Amino acid sequence: MTQPDAHAHWRPSSNPWAIAVVVTLAAFMEILDTTIVNVALPHIAGSLSASNDEATWALTSYLVANAIVLTISGWLSAVIGRKRYFMICLAMFTVCSFLCGIATSLPQLVFFRLLQGFFGGGLQPNQQAIILDTFPPEKRGAAFGVTAIATIVAPVIGPTLGGVITDTYNWRWIFFANIPVGIIATFLVFVLVEDPPWLQKASRKHIDFIGLGFITLGLGCLQVMLDRGEDEDWFGSPFIRVMAALAAFGIVGGIIWLKTAKHPIVNLDVFKDRNFTMGCVCISAVGGVLYAGAVVIPQFAQTVIGYTATWAGLILSPGGVAIIALIPIVGVLMRFIQTRLIIASGFFVMGLAFFYSSRLSPTIDFGTLVSMRSAQTAGLAFLFVPISTIAYITLPRRLNGDGTALFTMFRNVFGSIGISLATAMITERTQTRQAQLSKWATPFHQPFNELIASTQRALVAMGHAAGAAHDIAVGKVYLAFRAQAQILAYSDVFFYTGIVAFCVVPFCFFLTNKKAAGGPGGAH
């Protein structure tokens, strides 16, 4: 019997559910910070005498540091000790939130956000690792239900909460609000959380500088490319082309190095486990559609329909309530139905929801937009908990740290990819739809002439001069024409996202409910 098996029945001295709530509170605060700042960027730019484009570096710097640390957090936990590392990340995240709130210039804010992302990156994967070791496999589904509230609900309510705080107070309170939560969470982690005995004896003191360099280069440049691509005209920009080349070099070089190094900073043996590998595929798709949907619907509401930021954010909020209501039901279903069938059903429901969401129109109302987003999030409720549960069910316990780090990294990185692809596709499809519609917007098409004439008559009846009415009518018709092209573009994005969801369904059947030999999570 191997040494880890001697501790197979270890349980923490504190209540496991209290531990789950505390570590989830920390992760919720960090995930919320990735989206809550978005709506405050114009206010930050004005306050710090910067342009809107320059202000976005406050978001980019956070995401770059976050992506890098997510991947190596398993190694850092082994070197420092998981509880100690979690407390350091939580305490310093809180300190950096205070520093961001008192920043007096944009360079200061960008630097403090970089530090905040560096320390925040260790919270999500270690939260999952703590839950994995705190709960026995048969109770992990319910425990991951608590985790799902942080992972799925936080990005949903982030823009709304950020808009309310910014409008009511100012953008600095977005960061100051973290301080009391961080202090309380740090104290409770100190009191409740403990490292399991097998982790206390683990040792990975060797520093893989080459692997660290590849990860930093690859993921850092990839995140910069994804976050800045839309503003820099993607591959039309030399800067984006350089970032893409460096990202490819770093990622490919990193994979080759980590597979051949004696003491890699990240153990890629986790991908020998089929459940974990397919779980990463599924969670990547979840991350992509979760963040893409959360961005596209509010953007449509604001740019096409003319909603305010607060009302656009409120479209997302009922979806968060739907997730919270459905997660306990999913937990019950997992006792009676194969987990892979639940996951496949979740992607199928999500595909149907996005097909339903592709039926946009210029006269769409608030209730319909809410129902569209709620349908999308209903599918998410059937995905996150089952995927998180089955991904680790056959993974050796010694690989939990690296597994949770890579699992979280895939979700976040593909979330960024989903956002970037969705926004780029909106621009591209708008141009394509304009070209398709332009053949009808011509003097040689009689309905177009009749529309111009009727609009012109209406303007004259309203008191406009007859000479100017024609030009005004053409301008109004062009605005309607452009709005129609945008609506069709957003519908296309939802339609293609639905196809992606349907395409993942067959992969779900590569998952298995079989537990690891020698007991769940045992040493292999």
DAQUI-V400365 format. One record per backbone hydrogen bond with DSSP energy under -0.5 kcal/mol. NH is the residue of the N-H (numbers start at 0). CO is the residue of the C=O. Records with the same first field share a line. If there is no record, write none. Layout:
# DAQUI-V400365
NH = CO, CO
This chain:
# DAQUI-V400365
4 = 1
5 = 1, 2
6 = 3
7 = 4
9 = 6
18 = 14
19 = 15
20 = 16
21 = 17
22 = 18
23 = 19
24 = 20
25 = 21
26 = 22
27 = 23
28 = 24
29 = 25
30 = 26
31 = 27
32 = 28
33 = 29, 30
34 = 30, 31
35 = 31
36 = 32
37 = 34
38 = 34
39 = 36
40 = 36, 37
43 = 39
44 = 40
45 = 41
46 = 42
47 = 43
48 = 45
49 = 44
54 = 50
55 = 51
56 = 53
57 = 54
58 = 55
59 = 55
60 = 56
61 = 57
62 = 58
63 = 59
64 = 60
65 = 61
66 = 62
67 = 63
68 = 64
69 = 65
70 = 66
71 = 67
72 = 68, 69
75 = 71
76 = 72
77 = 73
78 = 74
79 = 75
80 = 76
84 = 80
85 = 81
86 = 82
87 = 83
88 = 84
89 = 85
90 = 86
91 = 87
92 = 88
93 = 89
94 = 90
95 = 91
96 = 92
97 = 93
98 = 94
99 = 95
100 = 96
101 = 97
102 = 99
108 = 104
109 = 105
110 = 106
111 = 107
112 = 108
113 = 109
114 = 110
115 = 111
116 = 112
117 = 113
118 = 114
119 = 115
120 = 116
121 = 118
122 = 119
123 = 119
124 = 120
125 = 121
126 = 122
127 = 123
128 = 124
129 = 125
130 = 126
131 = 127
132 = 128
133 = 129
134 = 130
138 = 135
139 = 135, 136
142 = 138
143 = 139
144 = 140
145 = 141, 142
146 = 142
147 = 143
148 = 144, 145
149 = 145, 146
150 = 146
151 = 147
152 = 147, 148
153 = 148, 149
155 = 151
156 = 152
157 = 153
158 = 154
160 = 156
161 = 157
162 = 158
163 = 159
164 = 160
165 = 161
166 = 162
167 = 163
168 = 164
172 = 169
173 = 170
174 = 170, 171
175 = 171
176 = 172
177 = 174
178 = 175
179 = 175
180 = 176
181 = 177
182 = 178
183 = 179
184 = 180
185 = 181
186 = 182
187 = 183
188 = 184
189 = 185
190 = 186
191 = 187
192 = 188
198 = 195
199 = 195
200 = 196
201 = 198
207 = 205
208 = 206
211 = 207
212 = 208
213 = 209
214 = 210
215 = 211
216 = 212
217 = 213
218 = 214
219 = 214, 215
220 = 216
221 = 217
222 = 218
223 = 219
224 = 220
225 = 221
226 = 222
227 = 223
228 = 224
231 = 227
232 = 229
233 = 228
235 = 232
236 = 233
240 = 236
241 = 237
242 = 238
243 = 239
244 = 240
245 = 241
246 = 242
247 = 243
248 = 244
249 = 245
250 = 246
251 = 247
252 = 248
253 = 249
254 = 250
255 = 251
256 = 252
257 = 253
258 = 254
259 = 255, 256
260 = 256
263 = 260
267 = 265
269 = 266
270 = 267
271 = 268
272 = 269
273 = 271
276 = 272
277 = 273
278 = 274
279 = 275
280 = 276
281 = 277
282 = 278
283 = 279
284 = 280
285 = 281
286 = 282
287 = 283
288 = 284
289 = 285
290 = 286
291 = 287
292 = 288
293 = 289
294 = 290, 291
295 = 291
296 = 292
298 = 294
299 = 295
300 = 296
301 = 297
302 = 298
303 = 299
304 = 299
305 = 300
306 = 300
311 = 307
312 = 308
313 = 309
314 = 310, 311
315 = 312
316 = 312
317 = 313
318 = 315
319 = 315, 316
320 = 316
321 = 317
322 = 318
323 = 319
324 = 320
325 = 321
326 = 322
327 = 323
329 = 325
330 = 326
331 = 327
332 = 328
333 = 329
334 = 331
335 = 332
336 = 332
340 = 337
341 = 337
342 = 338
343 = 339
344 = 340
345 = 341
346 = 342
347 = 343
348 = 344
349 = 345
350 = 346
351 = 347
352 = 348
353 = 349
354 = 350
355 = 351
356 = 352
357 = 353, 354
358 = 355
359 = 357
363 = 360
368 = 364
369 = 365
370 = 366
371 = 367
372 = 368
373 = 369
374 = 370
375 = 371
376 = 372
377 = 373
378 = 374
379 = 375
380 = 376
381 = 377, 378
382 = 379
383 = 379
386 = 382
387 = 383
388 = 384
389 = 385
390 = 386
391 = 387, 388
392 = 389
394 = 391
396 = 520, 521
398 = 395
399 = 396
402 = 398
403 = 399
404 = 400
405 = 401
406 = 402
407 = 403
408 = 404
409 = 405
410 = 406
411 = 407
412 = 408
413 = 409
414 = 410
415 = 411
416 = 412
417 = 413
418 = 414
419 = 415
420 = 416
421 = 417
422 = 418
423 = 419
424 = 420
425 = 421
426 = 422
427 = 423
428 = 424
429 = 425
430 = 426
431 = 427
432 = 428
433 = 429
434 = 430
435 = 431
436 = 432
437 = 433
438 = 435
439 = 436
440 = 436
441 = 439
444 = 441
445 = 443
447 = 444
448 = 444
449 = 445
450 = 446
451 = 447
452 = 448
453 = 449
454 = 450
455 = 451
456 = 452
457 = 453
458 = 454
459 = 455
460 = 456
461 = 457
462 = 459
463 = 458
468 = 464
469 = 465
471 = 467
472 = 468
473 = 469
474 = 470
475 = 471
476 = 472
477 = 473
478 = 474
479 = 475
480 = 476
481 = 477
482 = 478
483 = 479
484 = 480
485 = 481
486 = 482
487 = 483
488 = 484
489 = 485
490 = 486
491 = 487
492 = 488
493 = 489
494 = 490
495 = 491
496 = 492
497 = 493
498 = 494
499 = 495
500 = 496
501 = 497
502 = 498
503 = 499, 500
504 = 500, 501
506 = 503
507 = 503, 504
508 = 505
509 = 506
510 = 507
515 = 392
518 = 515
520 = 392
521 = 518
